Structures are given as C-alpha cells and as structure tokens.
Amino acid sequence: MGLGGCIILIAAGAILTFATDWHMKGVNLDLVGIILMIVGLIGVSTFSGIARRRRVVVPPTTPVVEEERHHHRDGYSDGYGV
C-alpha cells in the first residue's frame, strides 16, 4: 500500500466517523472510522520513513580525460591534404 492508499484510509475513516449517522446492529461505525484513520496514519509514517531511507547518494563521476593527440604540422594536418 502506498501513500495514496494510506490517504484513502484516512479519508474513509474520517467520513465514517464524522460524516455519517448510520447505526448498524453489532458494528460501531465511529470506532471503525477511528481504526481506519489510525491505520492510515501508521501507514503514512511508515511510508515516509521508508522513503527517507531509500534515498540513494550517487557517487560523483570521475572526470573524463581525453587522450592527448600529437599533431604533426607537416602541411597536411588540416584534412585537405592526402
């Protein structure tokens, strides 16, 4: 479950707790909503902790050193000679 799923759990729990007035026999919807919100908050905190640990530091790349070419100045090094 990702961060989006945790936020959906929190929203569903808040809706069940604060926005409904249903009464089901044997089920306390306020308690179910609170449990969903708590599970969602635990998931968000776990997800953010994992996201912080997974950051990878890329080692710096080594500079590219071009080979030095020896240029002969014989009159034909400009590419027009044979």
C-alpha positions as CSV (number, residue, x, y, z in Angstrom):
1,M,0.0,0.0,0.0
2,G,1.5,3.3,-1.0
3,L,0.9,6.8,0.2
4,G,-2.3,7.2,-1.8
5,G,-3.8,4.1,-0.1
6,C,-3.0,5.5,3.3
7,I,-4.6,8.8,2.5
8,I,-7.7,7.0,1.2
9,L,-7.9,5.0,4.5
10,I,-7.7,8.3,6.5
11,A,-10.4,9.9,4.4
12,A,-12.7,6.8,4.6
13,G,-12.2,6.7,8.4
14,A,-13.0,10.4,8.7
15,I,-16.1,10.0,6.6
16,L,-17.3,7.1,8.7
17,T,-16.5,8.9,12.0
18,F,-17.7,12.4,11.3
19,A,-20.0,12.5,8.3
20,T,-22.3,9.5,8.8
21,D,-25.1,8.9,11.2
22,W,-25.8,5.3,10.3
23,H,-26.5,2.8,13.0
24,M,-25.7,-0.8,12.3
25,K,-26.5,-3.6,14.8
26,G,-23.3,-5.0,16.3
27,V,-21.0,-2.6,14.5
28,N,-19.8,0.7,15.9
29,L,-19.0,2.8,12.7
30,D,-17.4,5.5,14.8
31,L,-14.9,3.0,16.1
32,V,-14.3,1.5,12.6
33,G,-13.6,5.0,11.3
34,I,-11.2,5.8,14.1
35,I,-9.4,2.5,13.5
36,L,-9.1,3.2,9.7
37,M,-7.7,6.7,10.4
38,I,-5.1,5.2,12.8
39,V,-4.1,2.6,10.3
40,G,-3.8,5.2,7.6
41,L,-1.6,7.4,9.9
42,I,0.6,4.5,10.7
43,G,1.0,3.8,7.0
44,V,1.8,7.4,6.2
45,S,4.5,7.5,8.9
46,T,5.9,4.1,7.8
47,F,5.9,5.2,4.1
48,S,7.7,8.5,4.9
49,G,10.3,6.6,7.0
50,I,11.0,4.2,4.2
51,A,11.1,6.9,1.6
52,R,13.8,8.7,3.7
53,R,15.9,5.6,4.0
54,R,15.7,4.7,0.3
55,R,17.4,7.9,-0.9
56,V,20.5,6.8,-2.8
57,V,23.5,9.0,-2.9
58,V,25.1,8.8,-6.3
59,P,28.8,8.8,-6.1
60,P,30.5,11.5,-8.1
61,T,31.5,10.5,-11.6
62,T,35.2,10.5,-12.5
63,P,36.2,13.2,-14.9
64,V,36.7,12.1,-18.5
65,V,40.3,12.8,-19.6
66,E,40.7,13.0,-23.3
67,E,43.8,11.5,-24.7
68,E,46.3,14.0,-25.9
69,R,46.9,13.7,-29.6
70,H,50.2,14.5,-31.1
71,H,49.6,16.9,-34.0
72,H,52.1,16.8,-36.7
73,R,52.4,20.0,-38.6
74,D,53.5,18.7,-41.9
75,G,51.2,20.8,-44.1
76,Y,48.6,18.1,-44.4
77,S,47.1,18.1,-40.9
78,D,44.2,20.3,-41.8
79,G,42.4,17.5,-43.6
80,Y,42.7,18.8,-47.1
81,G,45.9,17.1,-48.0
82,V,46.5,13.4,-48.7
